[in-house]
Amino acid sequence: MKSVLYLIRRRPNKLADETTDLILVSGVFEQPTSVLFTDDGVFQLVGLEGRQSSIKALPTYGVSELHVAVDSLERRDLSLDAIDIDVRLASAEVVRELIAGHDIVLND
């Protein structure tokens, strides 16, 4: 089965919620799935405890490869402490490896 990397680049909004729903479907069908939060997509990870979000359910559906781009956090003055879910920090090199290492890469 082909591996999929979802790039989440946008702030929380309706389109972002639909992308998260697609990620959940990938998990339900046990497709190897990873998610990289980058650019303004890092805001998807902030304030999860205070709002309804499918992102909190990703690990429950077998999507446990959640990454966040370090440079995106830094540019937005966010720290790992601001994130309400378990994610792996991804340097620029790791981001390149993630993109190159997946069969399919989808943007939100």
N, C-alpha and C positions, 0 to 999 in steps of 0.2 A: 504494500500500500504506500502511496506517495505521501511524503511529509509536507506539512503546510505551515508556513509562518505568516501570521497576521501582523501587519504593521498598524498600530493604532497611533494616529498622528493628530487627531482632532479632539477638541474639548468635549466634555459631555454634552450630548444633544441627541435628537431622535435618530439620526443616521448612525451615530456611535453605538446607540443601544441596539440597532439592527445588526451591526457588525458583531457585537458581543453575542447576539442570538445565533449568528452563523458559527461563531467559535464554539458555542455550546453544542450545536448539531455535530460539528466535527468530533467533539469529545464523546458524544453519545454513540457515534458509529466507530469509536475507537481508532480514529485516524490519528497518526502521529502529528500532534498539533503543538505549536509554540506561539507565544504572543510577545511582541516587542512594543512597549510603550515608548514613544519618541516624540519630539517636538511638543506641541500643545497636548498631545495625548497623555502626557504624564499627569495632567490635571484629572484624568479619569480615576487615578489612584488615590486622590486626596479627598477626604471627607466621606469615604465609603460608609463609615459607621453611622453617619447622620442622614443618609439618603438610601433610597431603594436602588439597587444596582445588581445586574446579573453578573458583574465582574466577581462579586463575592462568591458566586456559585461555581466558578470555573474549576477549582480544584476538585469539587464534588463530582464533576462530570469528566474527570480524568485529564484535565488540562492543567498540568502543574508546572509546565515550562513557561513561567512568566518572567519576563526580563524588562528592565527599564534602563534607558540610555542615560548614562551618568552626565554627559554633556548637556542633555536636555534639562535634567534636574538643576544643574548648576546655572544655566542661562536663565532659569525662572526662579532662582533663589529658593529652591526647595531642597529639603534633605530627606534622607531615607526615613527619618522619624515622622515625617508628614504622611507617609504611606500606610494605609490601613490593611494591607494584605501582604503576604510573603512573596517577595520578588527577588530576582537576582540582578545585581548591578552589572551593566554591560558597558565596557569601555568601547571606544571607537573600533578597536580591533575585533572585539567580540561581536559587535554589530555586523561588521563585514563577514565574519565567520558564520554568524547565524543566517544571513542572507544567502551566502554561497552554499551553505550546508543543507538547505531545504529544496525540495523539488518544485514547490509552488510558493510564491510570495504574493500575498494579497494586501492591498491598502484599504483603509477605511474611506 
